[in-house]
């Protein structure tokens, strides 16, 4: 009986330590795409327990092309590059998330983030 209690305590300590780390068993540091019901799509690391939190947040932004008028290009921008300099973390209401999906390592979004913007 005591062995079981000690094992449960050790598991709880490990999970408490590992929570939020890239190696946490329930997230493994994967990149996710998250679409909100507003239509906005964000990219980052999604944690859903105990609340929804997206870290290392990026989004796509349309910018006017300088060489051709009327044309735009798309740029991947970190959330903390906005003019009001927020932290690079978003706390999300679960009811506002339409869907999310894991991105593969060969995703253009992941490759762009890993190369460094």
The 8 nearest C-alpha neighbors of each residue, nearest first, counted from 0:
[[1, 3, 2, 4, 5, 6, 7, 8],
 [2, 0, 4, 3, 5, 6, 7, 8],
 [1, 3, 5, 0, 4, 6, 7, 8],
 [4, 2, 6, 0, 1, 5, 7, 8],
 [3, 5, 1, 7, 2, 6, 8, 0],
 [4, 6, 8, 2, 7, 3, 9, 1],
 [5, 7, 3, 9, 8, 4, 2, 10],
 [8, 6, 10, 4, 9, 5, 3, 11],
 [7, 9, 5, 11, 6, 10, 12, 4],
 [8, 10, 12, 6, 11, 7, 13, 5],
 [9, 11, 7, 13, 8, 12, 14, 6],
 [12, 10, 8, 14, 9, 13, 15, 7],
 [11, 13, 9, 15, 10, 14, 16, 8],
 [14, 12, 16, 10, 15, 11, 17, 9],
 [15, 13, 17, 11, 16, 12, 18, 10],
 [16, 14, 12, 13, 18, 17, 11, 10],
 [15, 17, 13, 14, 18, 12, 20, 19],
 [16, 18, 14, 23, 20, 15, 13, 19],
 [19, 17, 15, 20, 16, 23, 14, 13],
 [18, 20, 17, 21, 23, 46, 16, 22],
 [21, 19, 22, 23, 17, 18, 28, 16],
 [20, 22, 28, 27, 23, 19, 26, 29],
 [21, 23, 27, 20, 24, 28, 17, 26],
 [22, 24, 17, 20, 27, 21, 25, 26],
 [25, 23, 26, 27, 22, 17, 18, 14],
 [26, 24, 23, 27, 22, 46, 18, 28],
 [25, 27, 28, 23, 24, 29, 21, 46],
 [26, 28, 22, 21, 23, 29, 24, 25],
 [29, 27, 21, 26, 22, 44, 30, 23],
 [30, 28, 27, 44, 26, 31, 101, 102],
 [29, 31, 44, 43, 102, 101, 28, 42],
 [32, 30, 101, 102, 100, 43, 42, 44],
 [31, 33, 42, 100, 99, 41, 101, 34],
 [34, 32, 99, 41, 40, 98, 42, 31],
 [35, 33, 40, 98, 97, 39, 96, 38],
 [34, 36, 96, 97, 37, 38, 95, 39],
 [35, 37, 97, 38, 95, 96, 34, 39],
 [38, 36, 35, 39, 95, 34, 97, 40],
 [39, 37, 36, 35, 34, 40, 97, 96],
 [38, 40, 35, 37, 34, 41, 36, 33],
 [41, 39, 34, 33, 35, 38, 58, 32],
 [40, 42, 58, 33, 57, 32, 34, 56],
 [43, 41, 32, 57, 56, 31, 58, 33],
 [42, 44, 56, 55, 30, 31, 54, 53],
 [43, 45, 30, 54, 53, 31, 29, 55],
 [46, 44, 53, 52, 43, 31, 47, 54],
 [45, 47, 52, 51, 48, 53, 44, 26],
 [48, 46, 51, 50, 49, 45, 52, 93],
 [49, 47, 50, 46, 51, 52, 45, 18],
 [48, 50, 47, 51, 46, 52, 18, 93],
 [51, 49, 48, 47, 52, 46, 90, 91],
 [52, 50, 47, 91, 46, 90, 93, 48],
 [51, 53, 90, 46, 89, 45, 91, 50],
 [52, 54, 45, 89, 44, 88, 43, 46],
 [53, 55, 88, 44, 56, 43, 87, 52],
 [56, 54, 43, 87, 88, 44, 57, 53],
 [57, 55, 43, 54, 78, 42, 87, 77],
 [58, 56, 77, 42, 76, 78, 41, 43],
 [57, 59, 41, 76, 75, 42, 60, 40],
 [60, 58, 75, 74, 76, 73, 61, 57],
 [61, 59, 74, 73, 62, 75, 58, 76],
 [60, 62, 73, 72, 71, 74, 63, 59],
 [63, 61, 71, 72, 73, 60, 64, 74],
 [64, 62, 71, 70, 65, 72, 61, 69],
 [63, 65, 71, 70, 66, 67, 72, 62],
 [66, 64, 67, 63, 68, 70, 71, 62],
 [65, 67, 64, 68, 70, 63, 69, 71],
 [68, 66, 65, 70, 64, 69, 63, 71],
 [67, 69, 70, 66, 64, 65, 63, 71],
 [68, 70, 67, 71, 63, 64, 65, 66],
 [71, 69, 64, 68, 67, 63, 72, 65],
 [72, 70, 63, 64, 62, 61, 69, 73],
 [71, 73, 62, 61, 64, 63, 74, 70],
 [74, 72, 61, 60, 62, 59, 71, 75],
 [73, 75, 60, 59, 76, 61, 72, 62],
 [74, 76, 59, 58, 60, 57, 73, 77],
 [77, 75, 57, 58, 74, 59, 78, 60],
 [78, 76, 57, 79, 80, 56, 58, 75],
 [77, 79, 80, 57, 56, 87, 81, 76],
 [78, 80, 85, 84, 87, 81, 77, 86],
 [81, 79, 78, 77, 84, 82, 76, 85],
 [80, 82, 84, 79, 83, 78, 85, 77],
 [81, 83, 84, 80, 79, 85, 78, 77],
 [82, 84, 81, 85, 79, 80, 86, 78],
 [85, 83, 79, 81, 82, 80, 86, 78],
 [86, 84, 79, 83, 87, 78, 81, 80],
 [85, 87, 88, 79, 84, 78, 89, 55],
 [86, 88, 79, 55, 78, 56, 54, 85],
 [89, 87, 54, 86, 53, 56, 55, 90],
 [88, 90, 53, 52, 91, 54, 87, 56],
 [91, 89, 52, 51, 53, 88, 92, 50],
 [92, 90, 51, 52, 89, 93, 95, 53],
 [91, 93, 95, 94, 51, 90, 96, 50],
 [94, 92, 95, 96, 91, 51, 50, 47],
 [93, 95, 92, 96, 97, 91, 36, 35],
 [96, 94, 92, 93, 35, 36, 97, 91],
 [97, 95, 35, 93, 94, 98, 36, 34],
 [96, 98, 35, 36, 34, 95, 99, 33],
 [99, 97, 34, 96, 33, 100, 35, 32],
 [100, 98, 33, 32, 34, 31, 101, 97],
 [99, 101, 32, 31, 102, 33, 98, 30],
 [102, 100, 31, 30, 32, 103, 29, 99],
 [103, 101, 31, 30, 106, 100, 104, 32],
 [102, 104, 106, 105, 101, 109, 30, 29],
 [103, 105, 106, 109, 102, 110, 30, 29],
 [104, 106, 103, 107, 110, 109, 102, 108],
 [107, 105, 109, 103, 108, 104, 110, 102],
 [108, 106, 110, 109, 111, 105, 104, 112],
 [107, 109, 111, 106, 110, 112, 75, 42],
 [110, 108, 112, 106, 111, 107, 113, 104],
 [109, 111, 107, 113, 112, 108, 114, 106],
 [112, 110, 108, 114, 109, 113, 107, 115],
 [113, 111, 109, 115, 110, 114, 108, 116],
 [112, 114, 110, 115, 111, 109, 116, 108],
 [115, 113, 111, 112, 110, 116, 109, 108],
 [116, 114, 112, 113, 111, 110, 109, 75],
 [115, 112, 111, 114, 75, 76, 113, 77]]
